[in-house]
Amino acid sequence: MYTKSIRFKNKQGLFLDGNIDFPIDKKPLGFALFAHFFTGNKNFTAVRNISRALTANRIAVMRFDFMGLGKSEGNFSDSNFSTNISDLISAAAYLKTHYDAPELIIGHSLGGAAAVFAAKEIDEVKAIVTIGAPANPNHLIHLFEEHLASIQQDGEATFDISGRSFTIKKQFLEDLESKDMTQLLQASRKPILVFHSPQDRIVEIANAKHIYNAAHHPKSFISLDGANHLLTNKKDSFYVGSVIASWVNRYVVLEEESDLQTEKQTVVRIGKTKYRTEVVARNHTIIADEPKKFGGKDAGLSPYELLLASLGSCTAMTLRMYADRKGWPLDEVLVHLEHFKQHAIDCQTCEDDQMAKIDSFERTIELKGALTKEQQDKLLAIANRCPVHRTLENKIEITTILL
């Protein structure tokens, strides 16, 4: 997968920090929204592993830090369960505006409860997944039972959770107690998949039973036998992601683009998303794009970077072949390249021949190995004879045909 960093505003006007994980080689078939556990963050290992499993199945995943957590703005002490729900709704709006609305929402622990509540407000969400979720948000109160008296008396209390200090205010408890998840599940008709471990010591397995019984069909339950609450064993989190990818196909129509095919050597396709472009040659796919400063999303190499890559890779392969044939001790080749004419500037003047510029390529070659000076000089001369180099130096004719 490849990951894009994002920032978006929540309803309080604060910037929240997030990532969107995309399939590495193709356009996503759909988008999922992930809600992490209480006091967690978007980069927790289980979250990333589940996301990897989903992107491997061509489902993009947006994961972000709730208000006051990770790199997101705001104070955690001012947040509550309701702000988490609101943040999820804001995240869904961001996806809808910039990509596609999420049709799947996933929540881990308290994030699972938040996902259930947010799904009611996000019309496009067609399926819900909970992982080790409580049957009601107020289940969380047991984590700080010994501090309840202080919170009630002083309005707040500060204590450690997993080695980090957090301040909980009285409004946080009142907000948890005001949410009735059972009633919401009974009213919902969205498909739900419930994951839970029988060995979960943080949120007991009985919670899964309550969620499942309250929800309407279609509903499914998967036992995570042997897993702990945080899914610290990567096999457990990858398993969860793989099962979600299979299950969601029953309830979310993931419209797959037809595979690119051509009788020519290479085929290229671009849709309405500027400027993400799919390139296919034989059985290989790469993504091209423009940098953000030129209006792209930086999802892949730019056209000129692809051209440099072609020259560089051809140079390296040619030197490798020649040295191998001669039996020379060439251990490694590094080719550093630079092009002195920007692609975006070219496009602004490409219809005006008078404004055309001469392309200039600079190629710096590093040869590693116990080579003599004569061997190095010979390899440098061979570099100038690589096929792509010779093609670029020759007069080129391009014939364009409209189908």
Sequence and secondary structure as in RCSB ss.txt:
>XXXX:A:sequence
MYTKSIRFKNKQGLFLDGNIDFPIDKKPLGFALFAHFFTGNKNFTAVRNISRALTANRIAVMRFDFMGLGKSEGN
FSDSNFSTNISDLISAAAYLKTHYDAPELIIGHSLGGAAAVFAAKEIDEVKAIVTIGAPANPNHLIHLFEEHLAS
IQQDGEATFDISGRSFTIKKQFLEDLESKDMTQLLQASRKPILVFHSPQDRIVEIANAKHIYNAAHHPKSFISLD
GANHLLTNKKDSFYVGSVIASWVNRYVVLEEESDLQTEKQTVVRIGKTKYRTEVVARNHTIIADEPKKFGGKDAG
LSPYELLLASLGSCTAMTLRMYADRKGWPLDEVLVHLEHFKQHAIDCQTCEDDQMAKIDSFERTIELKGALTKEQ
QDKLLAIANRCPVHRTLENKIEITTILL
>XXXX:A:secstr
 EEEEEEEE TTS EEEEEEEE SSS  SEEEEEE  TT  TT HHHHHHHHHHHHTTEEEEEE  TTSTT SS 
GGG  HHHHHHHHHHHHHHHHHHS   SEEEEETHHHHHHHHHHHH TT  EEEEES  SSGGGGGGGGGGGHHH
HHHHSEEEEEETTEEEEEEHHHHHHHHT  HHHHHHH  S EEEEE TT SSS THHHHHHHHHS SSEEEEE T
T  TT  SHHHHHHHHHHHHHHHTTTS          SSS EEEE SSTT EEEEETTEEEEE   GGGTS   S
B HHHHHHHHHHHHHHHHHHHHHHHHT    EEEEEEEESS HHHHHHHTT GGG     EEEEEEEESS  HHH
HHHHHHHHTTSHHHHHHHS         
